[in-house]
Amino acid sequence: MSAPRIQAVIVDLDDTLFDHQESARRGLSRLVDELGGTLTPQIAAAWESMAEQLTNHLRAGDIGRAEYRRLRIRHLLTRIERPVEAEAVDDAQYDRLYARFLEAYEEEWVGFADAVPTLRALHDRRLPVAILTNGPEERQQRKVRALGLDPWVEGVWTSERLGARKPDPATYLAVCTALGADPGTVLHIGDDLENDLRGALAAGLPALHLDRRRRLLAGSARIAGLDEVLGRV
């Protein structure tokens, strides 16, 4: 038997439609510039590596959110040339600097170049599209508006709104219900292997893994660009 025709599409947001890395680097560049430094690829890579390390400690309960933020800024200050040494900065200053980074980051939110064209093309084909994201409601909704995605989607479903996170099957199925489509006819697309491929498949949805950086071997469920979806529906 042939596979059922795709009747709707669910798309992840972060690192699928929204380019978090580019947005964060632009925000970091502004902060470093305000501190009198220049953002280099080495500083950017160190900032991202430190975030990954500290996130693991945060999830393990070894540090709190405030300490996570202060350690990131402290590490950044050791990487750039500044008149004030990191050791001379107090917690209140660390907090202000991290808040400034977040402000600049949000002002620099940017989507991937293929995001809007692909959603528009799916809309033109009369395929309803929903966004499903593990993220806080207010921030994720603002991202969608800031990136100009909202005209092309039926809605945004967040983990906060649903009370569950991908890869919980309830998340995918709730969106399928909202779209009025059988899970077997709803294509799920995203960058995370567990949340956007395996989880969706386990819930009974066909799925594609968006591997923009081509980190994995090619396969039938892998695409390297969002626009490749148009050849699959």
NUDO-148655 format. One record per atom (N, C-alpha, C, O): z, y, x negated; atom name; residue number from 1. Coordinates in steps of 0.05 Angstrom, whole numbers. Layout:
N
PT      up   north    east  atomo  num
PT       Z       Y       X     CA  NUM
...
END
This chain:
233
PT      up   north    east  atomo  num
PT       0     -24     -17      N    1
PT       0       0       0     CA    1
PT       0      25     -18      C    1
PT      13      26     -39      O    1
PT     -14      46      -9      N    2
PT     -15      71     -24     CA    2
PT      11      86     -19      C    2
PT      24      83       2      O    2
PT      18     104     -37      N    3
PT      42     120     -34     CA    3
PT      38     140     -11      C    3
PT      16     149      -6      O    3
PT      60     146       3      N    4
PT      57     165      25     CA    4
PT      49     192      16      C    4
PT      56     200      -7      O    4
PT      35     207      32      N    5
PT      26     234      25     CA    5
PT      50     253      23      C    5
PT      68     252      40      O    5
PT      50     269       2      N    6
PT      71     289      -2     CA    6
PT      70     310      20      C    6
PT      49     322      25      O    6
PT      92     314      34      N    7
PT      93     334      56     CA    7
PT     110     358      49      C    7
PT     109     378      64      O    7
PT     126     357      28      N    8
PT     143     379      20     CA    8
PT     151     376      -9      C    8
PT     148     354     -20      O    8
PT     161     397     -21      N    9
PT     168     397     -49     CA    9
PT     195     410     -52      C    9
PT     201     431     -40      O    9
PT     212     398     -69      N   10
PT     237     410     -77     CA   10
PT     235     416    -107      C   10
PT     227     399    -123      O   10
PT     243     440    -115      N   11
PT     241     448    -143     CA   11
PT     269     458    -153      C   11
PT     283     472    -139      O   11
PT     276     449    -177      N   12
PT     299     459    -190     CA   12
PT     295     489    -198      C   12
PT     272     498    -198      O   12
PT     317     503    -204      N   13
PT     314     531    -211     CA   13
PT     317     536    -241      C   13
PT     298     544    -254      O   13
PT     341     531    -252      N   14
PT     346     537    -280     CA   14
PT     330     520    -299      C   14
PT     332     495    -297      O   14
PT     315     532    -317      N   15
PT     299     518    -337     CA   15
PT     275     504    -325      C   15
PT     261     489    -338      O   15
PT     270     509    -299      N   16
PT     246     499    -286     CA   16
PT     229     523    -276      C   16
PT     206     525    -283      O   16
PT     241     540    -260      N   17
PT     229     565    -251     CA   17
PT     239     588    -267      C   17
PT     224     606    -275      O   17
PT     265     588    -272      N   18
PT     279     610    -286     CA   18
PT     281     602    -316      C   18
PT     291     581    -323      O   18
PT     272     621    -333      N   19
PT     273     616    -362     CA   19
PT     300     626    -374      C   19
PT     302     649    -382      O   19
PT     320     609    -373      N   20
PT     346     617    -382     CA   20
PT     346     625    -412      C   20
PT     358     645    -419      O   20
PT     333     608    -428      N   21
PT     334     614    -457     CA   21
PT     322     641    -464      C   21
PT     333     656    -479      O   21
PT     299     647    -453      N   22
PT     286     672    -459     CA   22
PT     302     696    -448      C   22
PT     305     716    -461      O   22
PT     313     692    -424      N   23
PT     330     714    -412     CA   23
PT     354     719    -429      C   23
PT     362     741    -434      O   23
PT     367     697    -438      N   24
PT     391     699    -454     CA   24
PT     385     712    -481      C   24
PT     401     728    -491      O   24
PT     363     705    -493      N   25
PT     355     716    -519     CA   25
PT     349     746    -516      C   25
PT     356     762    -534      O   25
PT     337     754    -495      N   26
PT     331     782    -491     CA   26
PT     358     798    -487      C   26
PT     361     819    -498      O   26
PT     376     786    -471      N   27
PT     402     799    -468     CA   27
PT     418     800    -494      C   27
PT     430     821    -499      O   27
PT     417     779    -509      N   28
PT     431     778    -535     CA   28
PT     419     799    -554      C   28
PT     433     812    -569      O   28
PT     392     802    -554      N   29
PT     379     821    -571     CA   29
PT     389     849    -565      C   29
PT     393     865    -584      O   29
PT     393     855    -540      N   30
PT     403     882    -532     CA   30
PT     431     886    -542      C   30
PT     438     908    -552      O   30
PT     448     865    -539      N   31
PT     476     868    -548     CA   31
PT     477     871    -578      C   31
PT     491     889    -588      O   31
PT     462     855    -593      N   32
PT     462     857    -622     CA   32
PT     452     884    -631      C   32
PT     463     896    -650      O   32
PT     432     894    -618      N   33
PT     421     921    -624     CA   33
PT     443     942    -620      C   33
PT     445     960    -636      O   33
PT     457     940    -598      N   34
PT     479     959    -592     CA   34
PT     501     958    -612      C   34
PT     516     977    -617      O   34
PT     504     934    -625      N   35
PT     525     931    -645     CA   35
PT     515     939    -673      C   35
PT     530     938    -693      O   35
PT     490     949    -674      N   36
PT     480     958    -700     CA   36
PT     466     937    -717      C   36
PT     461     941    -740      O   36
PT     461     914    -705      N   37
PT     448     892    -719     CA   37
PT     420     887    -709      C   37
PT     410     902    -693      O   37
PT     408     866    -719      N   38
PT     381     858    -711     CA   38
PT     382     828    -705      C   38
PT     391     812    -722      O   38
PT     372     821    -682      N   39
PT     372     792    -675     CA   39
PT     351     778    -691      C   39
PT     327     785    -690      O   39
PT     359     757    -705      N   40
PT     340     740    -719     CA   40
PT     339     713    -706      C   40
PT     357     706    -690      O   40
PT     319     697    -711      N   41
PT     318     669    -700     CA   41
PT     343     653    -708      C   41
PT     352     637    -692      O   41
PT     353     658    -731      N   42
PT     377     643    -741     CA   42
PT     401     651    -724      C   42
PT     417     634    -717      O   42
PT     405     677    -719      N   43
PT     427     686    -702     CA   43
PT     425     675    -674      C   43
PT     445     666    -663      O   43
PT     401     676    -663      N   44
PT     397     665    -636     CA   44
PT     403     635    -634      C   44
PT     416     626    -615      O   44
PT     394     620    -654      N   45
PT     398     592    -655     CA   45
PT     428     586    -658      C   45
PT     438     567    -645      O   45
PT     442     601    -674      N   46
PT     471     597    -678     CA   46
PT     486     603    -652      C   46
PT     505     589    -645      O   46
PT     478     624    -638      N   47
PT     490     632    -612     CA   47
PT     488     609    -592      C   47
PT     507     603    -578      O   47
PT     464     598    -591      N   48
PT     459     576    -572     CA   48
PT     473     550    -580      C   48
PT     484     536    -563      O   48
PT     474     544    -606      N   49
PT     488     521    -616     CA   49
PT     518     523    -610      C   49
PT     531     503    -602      O   49
PT     529     546    -615      N   50
PT     558     551    -609     CA   50
PT     564     548    -580      C   50
PT     585     537    -572      O   50
PT     546     557    -563      N   51
PT     549     554    -534     CA   51
PT     551     524    -526      C   51
PT     568     516    -510      O   51
PT     533     508    -538      N   52
PT     533     480    -532     CA   52
PT     559     466    -541      C   52
PT     571     451    -526      O   52
PT     568     473    -565      N   53
PT     593     461    -575     CA   53
PT     617     469    -558      C   53
PT     633     452    -551      O   53
PT     619     495    -552      N   54
PT     642     504    -537     CA   54
PT     641     495    -508      C   54
PT     662     490    -496      O   54
PT     617     491    -497      N   55
PT     615     480    -470     CA   55
PT     627     452    -469      C   55
PT     641     445    -449      O   55
PT     623     436    -489      N   56
PT     634     409    -490     CA   56
PT     665     411    -490      C   56
PT     678     395    -477      O   56
PT     676     430    -506      N   57
PT     705     433    -506     CA   57
PT     716     444    -480      C   57
PT     738     437    -471      O   57
PT     700     461    -467      N   58
PT     708     472    -441     CA   58
PT     709     450    -420      C   58
PT     728     449    -405      O   58
PT     689     433    -419      N   59
PT     688     412    -400     CA   59
PT     710     391    -405      C   59
PT     720     379    -386      O   59
PT     718     388    -430      N   60
PT     739     369    -437     CA   60
PT     767     380    -432      C   60
PT     787     366    -433      O   60
PT     768     406    -425      N   61
PT     794     419    -420     CA   61
PT     808     428    -444      C   61
PT     832     435    -443      O   61
PT     795     428    -467      N   62
PT     807     437    -492     CA   62
PT     811     467    -494      C   62
PT     829     477    -507      O   62
PT     793     482    -481      N   63
PT     795     511    -481     CA   63
PT     789     520    -452      C   63
PT     778     506    -436      O   63
PT     797     545    -447      N   64
PT     792     557    -421     CA   64
PT     767     575    -422      C   64
PT     755     579    -443      O   64
PT     759     586    -399      N   65
PT     735     603    -397     CA   65
PT     738     628    -415      C   65
PT     719     636    -428      O   65
PT     762     640    -414      N   66
PT     765     665    -430     CA   66
PT     763     659    -460      C   66
PT     750     674    -475      O   66
PT     775     637    -469      N   67
PT     773     630    -497     CA   67
PT     744     623    -505      C   67
PT     735     630    -527      O   67
PT     730     609    -487      N   68
PT     702     603    -492     CA   68
PT     686     628    -498      C   68
PT     671     630    -517      O   68
PT     690     648    -481      N   69
PT     675     673    -484     CA   69
PT     683     688    -510      C   69
PT     666     698    -524      O   69
PT     709     689    -515      N   70
PT     718     703    -539     CA   70
PT     709     690    -565      C   70
PT     702     703    -584      O   70
PT     709     663    -565      N   71
PT     700     649    -589     CA   71
PT     670     653    -593      C   71
PT     661     655    -616      O   71
PT     655     655    -572      N   72
PT     626     660    -575     CA   72
PT     621     688    -588      C   72
PT     605     690    -606      O   72
PT     635     708    -578      N   73
PT     631     735    -589     CA   73
PT     642     736    -618      C   73
PT     629     748    -635      O   73
PT     665     723    -623      N   74
PT     676     723    -650     CA   74
PT     656     711    -670      C   74
PT     652     722    -692      O   74
PT     644     689    -662      N   75
PT     625     676    -679     CA   75
PT     600     693    -683      C   75
PT     589     695    -705      O   75
PT     592     707    -662      N   76
PT     568     725    -664     CA   76
PT     574     747    -684      C   76
PT     557     754    -700      O   76
PT     598     759    -683      N   77
PT     604     781    -701     CA   77
PT     604     773    -730      C   77
PT     599     789    -748      O   77
PT     610     747    -735      N   78
PT     610     738    -763     CA   78
PT     581     734    -773      C   78
PT     577     731    -797      O   78
PT     562     734    -754      N   79
PT     534     729    -762     CA   79
PT     518     754    -766      C   79
PT     496     754    -778      O   79
PT     528     777    -756      N   80
PT     514     801    -758     CA   80
PT     530     821    -775      C   80
PT     555     819    -777      O   80
PT     516     840    -787      N   81
PT     530     860    -803     CA   81
PT     540     883    -785      C   81
PT     525     896    -772      O   81
PT     566     886    -785      N   82
PT     579     906    -768     CA   82
PT     600     921    -784      C   82
PT     611     910    -803      O   82
PT     605     946    -777      N   83
PT     626     961    -791     CA   83
PT     654     949    -786      C   83
PT     672     951    -803      O   83
PT     658     937    -762      N   84
PT     684     926    -755     CA   84
PT     683     896    -759      C   84
PT     665     882    -749      O   84
PT     702     885    -774      N   85
PT     704     856    -779     CA   85
PT     713     842    -754      C   85
PT     728     853    -738      O   85
PT     704     818    -750      N   86
PT     711     802    -726     CA   86
PT     741     800    -723      C   86
PT     752     800    -701      O   86
PT     755     797    -746      N   87
PT     784     793    -745     CA   87
PT     799     818    -735      C   87
PT     821     816    -725      O   87
PT     785     841    -736      N   88
PT     798     866    -727     CA   88
PT     794     871    -697      C   88
PT     805     891    -687      O   88
PT     778     855    -684      N   89
PT     772     858    -656     CA   89
PT     793     844    -639      C   89
PT     798     820    -644      O   89
PT     803     857    -619      N   90
PT     823     844    -602     CA   90
PT     810     831    -578      C   90
PT     786     834    -573      O   90
PT     826     816    -562      N   91
PT     816     801    -540     CA   91
PT     802     819    -519      C   91
PT     782     811    -508      O   91
PT     813     842    -514      N   92
PT     801     861    -495     CA   92
PT     773     869    -504      C   92
PT     755     872    -487      O   92
PT     769     873    -530      N   93
PT     743     880    -540     CA   93
PT     723     857    -538      C   93
PT     700     861    -531      O   93
PT     733     833    -544      N   94
PT     716     809    -540     CA   94
PT     707     807    -512      C   94
PT     683     802    -506      O   94
PT     726     811    -493      N   95
PT     719     809    -465     CA   95
PT     698     830    -457      C   95
PT     679     824    -442      O   95
PT     701     854    -467      N   96
PT     682     876    -460     CA   96
PT     654     869    -472      C   96
PT     634     874    -458      O   96
PT     653     858    -496      N   97
PT     628     852    -508     CA   97
PT     614     829    -493      C   97
PT     590     829    -490      O   97
PT     629     809    -485      N   98
PT     617     787    -470     CA   98
PT     607     797    -443      C   98
PT     586     788    -433      O   98
PT     623     814    -430      N   99
PT     614     825    -404     CA   99
PT     588     841    -408      C   99
PT     571     841    -390      O   99
PT     586     855    -430      N  100
PT     561     870    -436     CA  100
PT     538     851    -440      C  100
PT     516     857    -431      O  100
PT     543     829    -453      N  101
PT     521     809    -457     CA  101
PT     512     799    -429      C  101
PT     488     798    -424      O  101
PT     531     792    -412      N  102
PT     524     782    -385     CA  102
PT     508     803    -370      C  102
PT     488     796    -356      O  102
PT     516     828    -372      N  103
PT     502     849    -358     CA  103
PT     473     851    -368      C  103
PT     454     853    -353      O  103
PT     470     851    -395      N  104
PT     443     853    -407     CA  104
PT     426     829    -400      C  104
PT     402     831    -394      O  104
PT     439     805    -400      N  105
PT     425     780    -393     CA  105
PT     414     781    -365      C  105
PT     391     774    -361      O  105
PT     430     791    -346      N  106
PT     421     792    -319     CA  106
PT     399     813    -315      C  106
PT     380     809    -299      O  106
PT     400     834    -330      N  107
PT     379     854    -329     CA  107
PT     353     844    -341      C  107
PT     331     855    -336      O  107
PT     354     823    -357      N  108
PT     331     811    -370     CA  108
PT     321     785    -358      C  108
PT     305     771    -369      O  108
PT     331     778    -334      N  109
PT     323     753    -321     CA  109
PT     293     752    -319      C  109
PT     280     771    -311      O  109
PT     281     730    -328      N  110
PT     252     726    -327     CA  110
PT     246     698    -320      C  110
PT     261     679    -327      O  110
PT     224     694    -305      N  111
PT     215     668    -297     CA  111
PT     194     658    -316      C  111
PT     182     673    -331      O  111
PT     188     632    -315      N  112
PT     166     621    -330     CA  112
PT     140     631    -318      C  112
PT     138     636    -294      O  112
PT     119     634    -335      N  113
PT      94     646    -326     CA  113
PT      81     630    -304      C  113
PT      66     641    -288      O  113
PT      86     604    -303      N  114
PT      73     587    -283     CA  114
PT      89     584    -257      C  114
PT      80     570    -238      O  114
PT     112     597    -255      N  115
PT     130     593    -232     CA  115
PT     118     605    -206      C  115
PT     113     590    -188      O  115
PT     114     631    -206      N  116
PT     103     643    -181     CA  116
PT      75     632    -174      C  116
PT      71     626    -151      O  116
PT      56     631    -193      N  117
PT      30     620    -186     CA  117
PT      31     592    -174      C  117
PT      16     586    -155      O  117
PT      48     575    -184      N  118
PT      50     548    -174     CA  118
PT      62     548    -146      C  118
PT      52     534    -128      O  118
PT      83     563    -142      N  119
PT      95     564    -115     CA  119
PT      76     576     -95      C  119
PT      75     567     -72      O  119
PT      61     596    -104      N  120
PT      42     608     -85     CA  120
PT      20     588     -78      C  120
PT      12     587     -55      O  120
PT      11     573     -98      N  121
PT     -10     553     -92     CA  121
PT      -1     532     -73      C  121
PT     -15     523     -56      O  121
PT      24     523     -76      N  122
PT      35     503     -58     CA  122
PT      38     515     -30      C  122
PT      33     502     -10      O  122
PT      46     540     -29      N  123
PT      48     554      -3     CA  123
PT      21     555      10      C  123
PT      18     551      35      O  123
PT       0     562      -5      N  124
PT     -27     564       6     CA  124
PT     -37     537      16      C  124
PT     -54     536      34      O  124
PT     -27     515       5      N  125
PT     -34     488      14     CA  125
PT     -17     479      38      C  125
PT     -19     457      47      O  125
PT       0     498      47      N  126
PT      18     492      70     CA  126
PT      38     470      64      C  126
PT      45     455      82      O  126
PT      46     469      39      N  127
PT      68     451      32     CA  127
PT      94     466      30      C  127
PT      96     483      12      O  127
PT     113     461      47      N  128
PT     138     476      45     CA  128
PT     153     469      20      C  128
PT     154     446      11      O  128
PT     164     490       7      N  129
PT     178     487     -18     CA  129
PT     207     497     -15      C  129
PT     212     518      -4      O  129
PT     226     481     -25      N  130
PT     254     489     -26     CA  130
PT     264     488     -54      C  130
PT     254     473     -71      O  130
PT     284     505     -60      N  131
PT     297     504     -86     CA  131
PT     324     491     -83      C  131
PT     340     499     -66      O  131
PT     330     472    -101      N  132
PT     356     458    -101     CA  132
PT     368     462    -129      C  132
PT     355     454    -149      O  132
PT     391     474    -131      N  133
PT     402     481    -157     CA  133
PT     432     476    -158      C  133
PT     447     481    -139      O  133
PT     442     466    -181      N  134
PT     470     463    -186     CA  134
PT     480     490    -196      C  134
PT     480     495    -221      O  134
PT     488     507    -179      N  135
PT     496     534    -187     CA  135
PT     510     549    -165      C  135
PT     509     540    -142      O  135
PT     523     571    -172      N  136
PT     538     587    -151     CA  136
PT     518     601    -133      C  136
PT     497     610    -141      O  136
PT     525     602    -107      N  137
PT     508     613     -87     CA  137
PT     498     641     -92      C  137
PT     474     645     -93      O  137
PT     516     660     -96      N  138
PT     508     688     -99     CA  138
PT     490     692    -123      C  138
PT     470     706    -120      O  138
PT     497     681    -146      N  139
PT     481     686    -170     CA  139
PT     453     673    -168      C  139
PT     433     685    -176      O  139
PT     452     648    -157      N  140
PT     426     635    -156     CA  140
PT     408     649    -136      C  140
PT     384     650    -140      O  140
PT     419     658    -114      N  141
PT     403     673     -95     CA  141
PT     392     699    -107      C  141
PT     369     706    -102      O  141
PT     408     712    -123      N  142
PT     399     737    -137     CA  142
PT     377     731    -156      C  142
PT     358     746    -159      O  142
PT     379     708    -170      N  143
PT     358     701    -189     CA  143
PT     331     698    -174      C  143
PT     311     708    -183      O  143
PT     332     684    -152      N  144
PT     307     678    -137     CA  144
PT     295     705    -128      C  144
PT     270     708    -130      O  144
PT     311     723    -119      N  145
PT     300     749    -111     CA  145
PT     290     765    -135      C  145
PT     268     777    -133      O  145
PT     305     765    -157      N  146
PT     297     780    -180     CA  146
PT     270     770    -192      C  146
PT     255     786    -203      O  146
PT     265     744    -190      N  147
PT     241     732    -201     CA  147
PT     218     733    -182      C  147
PT     195     725    -189      O  147
PT     222     743    -157      N  148
PT     201     745    -138     CA  148
PT     192     718    -127      C  148
PT     169     714    -119      O  148
PT     211     699    -126      N  149
PT     204     672    -116     CA  149
PT     208     669     -86      C  149
PT     195     652     -73      O  149
PT     225     686     -74      N  150
PT     232     683     -46     CA  150
PT     209     683     -26      C  150
PT     212     669      -5      O  150
PT     187     697     -30      N  151
PT     166     696     -10     CA  151
PT     152     668      -8      C  151
PT     139     662      12      O  151
PT     156     652     -29      N  152
PT     141     627     -30     CA  152
PT     158     602     -25      C  152
PT     149     579     -28      O  152
PT     184     606     -18      N  153
PT     201     583     -13     CA  153
PT     214     585      15      C  153
PT     218     607      26      O  153
PT     221     562      25      N  154
PT     235     561      51     CA  154
PT     264     568      49      C  154
PT     276     577      69      O  154
PT     275     565      26      N  155
PT     303     572      22     CA  155
PT     314     561      -4      C  155
PT     300     547     -19      O  155
PT     339     569     -10      N  156
PT     352     560     -35     CA  156
PT     377     546     -27      C  156
PT     394     557     -13      O  156
PT     380     521     -36      N  157
PT     404     505     -31     CA  157
PT     419     502     -58      C  157
PT     408     491     -77      O  157
PT     444     511     -58      N  158
PT     460     510     -82     CA  158
PT     482     489     -79      C  158
PT     489     481     -57      O  158
PT     493     480    -102      N  159
PT     515     461    -102     CA  159
PT     539     473     -87      C  159
PT     554     459     -74      O  159
PT     543     499     -91      N  160
PT     565     512     -77     CA  160
PT     562     511     -47      C  160
PT     581     506     -32      O  160
PT     538     516     -38      N  161
PT     532     516     -10     CA  161
PT     534     488       2      C  161
PT     544     484      25      O  161
PT     525     468     -12      N  162
PT     525     441      -3     CA  162
PT     551     426      -6      C  162
PT     557     406       7      O  162
PT     568     436     -25      N  163
PT     593     422     -30     CA  163
PT     590     397     -46      C  163
PT     607     380     -46      O  163
PT     567     395     -60      N  164
PT     561     371     -77     CA  164
PT     540     380     -97      C  164
PT     526     399     -93      O  164
PT     539     365    -120      N  165
PT     521     372    -141     CA  165
PT     501     349    -146      C  165
PT     508     326    -143      O  165
PT     477     356    -154      N  166
PT     459     336    -164     CA  166
PT     472     322    -187      C  166
PT     485     336    -204      O  166
PT     471     296    -190      N  167
PT     453     277    -177     CA  167
PT     465     263    -152      C  167
PT     456     241    -145      O  167
PT     484     275    -138      N  168
PT     494     264    -113     CA  168
PT     471     262     -94      C  168
PT     458     282     -88      O  168
PT     465     238     -83      N  169
PT     443     235     -64     CA  169
PT     444     253     -40      C  169
PT     424     261     -29      O  169
PT     469     261     -32      N  170
PT     472     278      -9     CA  170
PT     458     305     -13      C  170
PT     449     317       7      O  170
PT     455     315     -37      N  171
PT     443     341     -42     CA  171
PT     413     340     -36      C  171
PT     403     357     -21      O  171
PT     399     320     -46      N  172
PT     370     318     -41     CA  172
PT     365     313     -12      C  172
PT     347     324       0      O  172
PT     381     295       0      N  173
PT     376     287      28     CA  173
PT     382     310      47      C  173
PT     368     313      67      O  173
PT     401     327      40      N  174
PT     407     350      57     CA  174
PT     383     369      58      C  174
PT     376     380      80      O  174
PT     370     373      36      N  175
PT     347     391      35     CA  175
PT     323     378      50      C  175
PT     308     391      64      O  175
PT     320     352      46      N  176
PT     298     338      61     CA  176
PT     302     342      91      C  176
PT     283     347     106      O  176
PT     327     339     100      N  177
PT     333     343     129     CA  177
PT     326     371     137      C  177
PT     315     375     159      O  177
PT     334     391     121      N  178
PT     328     418     128     CA  178
PT     298     424     129      C  178
PT     289     440     145      O  178
PT     283     410     113      N  179
PT     254     413     113     CA  179
PT     240     396     135      C  179
PT     217     399     140      O  179
PT     256     379     148      N  180
PT     245     362     169     CA  180
PT     225     341     158      C  180
PT     206     334     172      O  180
PT     231     331     134      N  181
PT     212     312     121     CA  181
PT     227     287     112      C  181
PT     250     289     104      O  181
PT     214     265     114      N  182
PT     225     240     104     CA  182
PT     228     241      73      C  182
PT     209     250      60      O  182
PT     250     232      62      N  183
PT     253     233      33     CA  183
PT     230     221      17      C  183
PT     224     231      -5      O  183
PT     218     201      27      N  184
PT     196     188      13     CA  184
PT     171     205      11      C  184
PT     153     198      -4      O  184
PT     171     227      26      N  185
PT     147     245      26     CA  185
PT     154     272      13      C  185
PT     137     290      14      O  185
PT     177     274       1      N  186
PT     186     299     -11     CA  186
PT     187     296     -41      C  186
PT     203     281     -52      O  186
PT     170     311     -55      N  187
PT     169     309     -84     CA  187
PT     190     328     -97      C  187
PT     191     351     -90      O  187
PT     206     316    -114      N  188
PT     226     332    -128     CA  188
PT     217     337    -157      C  188
PT     207     319    -170      O  188
PT     221     362    -167      N  189
PT     212     370    -194     CA  189
PT     234     385    -208      C  189
PT     247     402    -196      O  189
PT     239     378    -233      N  190
PT     259     392    -249     CA  190
PT     260     383    -277      C  190
PT     247     364    -285      O  190
PT     275     398    -294      N  191
PT     275     393    -323     CA  191
PT     296     373    -332      C  191
PT     295     364    -355      O  191
PT     316     367    -315      N  192
PT     338     350    -324     CA  192
PT     333     321    -316      C  192
PT     328     315    -293      O  192
PT     334     303    -336      N  193
PT     327     275    -331     CA  193
PT     346     263    -310      C  193
PT     337     249    -293      O  193
PT     372     268    -313      N  194
PT     391     256    -295     CA  194
PT     390     269    -267      C  194
PT     388     255    -247      O  194
PT     391     295    -266      N  195
PT     393     309    -241     CA  195
PT     367     311    -226      C  195
PT     367     311    -201      O  195
PT     345     314    -240      N  196
PT     320     320    -227     CA  196
PT     300     297    -226      C  196
PT     280     298    -212      O  196
PT     305     276    -242      N  197
PT     287     253    -241     CA  197
PT     302     228    -230      C  197
PT     297     219    -209      O  197
PT     322     219    -246      N  198
PT     335     194    -238     CA  198
PT     351     197    -212      C  198
PT     350     180    -195      O  198
PT     364     220    -209      N  199
PT     380     225    -185     CA  199
PT     362     226    -160      C  199
PT     369     214    -140      O  199
PT     340     240    -162      N  200
PT     322     242    -140     CA  200
PT     309     215    -133      C  200
PT     307     208    -110      O  200
PT     301     200    -154      N  201
PT     289     174    -149     CA  201
PT     310     155    -135      C  201
PT     303     140    -117      O  201
PT     335     157    -144      N  202
PT     355     140    -132     CA  202
PT     360     147    -103      C  202
PT     368     130     -87      O  202
PT     355     172     -96      N  203
PT     359     181     -68     CA  203
PT     334     175     -51      C  203
PT     334     180     -27      O  203
PT     313     163     -63      N  204
PT     290     155     -48     CA  204
PT     267     175     -48      C  204
PT     248     173     -32      O  204
PT     269     196     -65      N  205
PT     247     216     -67     CA  205
PT     229     210     -91      C  205
PT     239     201    -111      O  205
PT     203     213     -88      N  206
PT     186     213    -112     CA  206
PT     194     237    -129      C  206
PT     202     258    -118      O  206
PT     192     235    -155      N  207
PT     201     257    -173     CA  207
PT     184     259    -198      C  207
PT     172     240    -207      O  207
PT     184     283    -209      N  208
PT     171     289    -234     CA  208
PT     190     303    -252      C  208
PT     206     320    -244      O  208
PT     189     295    -278      N  209
PT     206     308    -298     CA  209
PT     190     329    -313      C  209
PT     170     323    -325      O  209
PT     199     354    -311      N  210
PT     186     376    -325     CA  210
PT     196     378    -353      C  210
PT     219     387    -357      O  210
PT     180     371    -372      N  211
PT     188     370    -401     CA  211
PT     172     391    -416      C  211
PT     153     385    -430      O  211
PT     180     417    -412      N  212
PT     164     439    -423     CA  212
PT     162     437    -454      C  212
PT     141     446    -465      O  212
PT     182     427    -467      N  213
PT     182     427    -496     CA  213
PT     172     400    -507      C  213
PT     173     396    -531      O  213
PT     162     383    -490      N  214
PT     150     358    -497     CA  214
PT     169     342    -516      C  214
PT     161     333    -537      O  214
PT     193     339    -507      N  215
PT     213     325    -522     CA  215
PT     212     295    -519      C  215
PT     221     279    -536      O  215
PT     200     286    -497      N  216
PT     199     258    -490     CA  216
PT     170     247    -491      C  216
PT     151     263    -490      O  216
PT     168     221    -493      N  217
PT     142     209    -492     CA  217
PT     129     213    -465      C  217
PT     142     213    -445      O  217
PT     103     217    -465      N  218
PT      89     221    -440     CA  218
PT      91     196    -422      C  218
PT      92     173    -432      O  218
PT      92     201    -397      N  219
PT      94     179    -377     CA  219
PT      84     189    -351      C  219
PT      78     212    -347      O  219
PT      82     171    -331      N  220
PT      70     178    -306     CA  220
PT      88     198    -290      C  220
PT      78     212    -273      O  220
PT     114     200    -297      N  221
PT     132     218    -283     CA  221
PT     137     243    -299      C  221
PT     154     259    -291      O  221
PT     123     248    -320      N  222
PT     127     271    -338     CA  222
PT     105     291    -336      C  222
PT      81     284    -335      O  222
PT     112     316    -334      N  223
PT      93     338    -335     CA  223
PT     103     358    -356      C  223
PT     127     361    -359      O  223
PT      85     372    -369      N  224
PT      92     391    -390     CA  224
PT      92     420    -379      C  224
PT     101     438    -393      O  224
PT      80     424    -356      N  225
PT      79     450    -344     CA  225
PT      81     448    -314      C  225
PT      72     428    -302      O  225
PT      92     468    -301      N  226
PT      96     466    -272     CA  226
PT      70     465    -257      C  226
PT      68     452    -236      O  226
PT      50     478    -268      N  227
PT      24     479    -254     CA  227
PT      10     452    -253      C  227
PT      -8     448    -237      O  227
PT      20     432    -269      N  228
PT       9     405    -268     CA  228
PT      16     392    -241      C  228
PT       3     372    -234      O  228
PT      35     402    -227      N  229
PT      43     391    -201     CA  229
PT      19     393    -182      C  229
PT      16     375    -165      O  229
PT       3     413    -185      N  230
PT     -19     417    -166     CA  230
PT     -39     395    -166      C  230
PT     -54     390    -147      O  230
PT     -40     380    -189      N  231
PT     -58     357    -190     CA  231
PT     -45     332    -180      C  231
PT     -57     310    -180      O  231
PT     -20     333    -171      N  232
PT      -5     310    -162     CA  232
PT       0     310    -132      C  232
PT      11     290    -121      O  232
PT      -7     332    -119      N  233
PT      -1     334     -90     CA  233
PT     -26     338     -74      C  233
PT     -25     340     -49      O  233
END
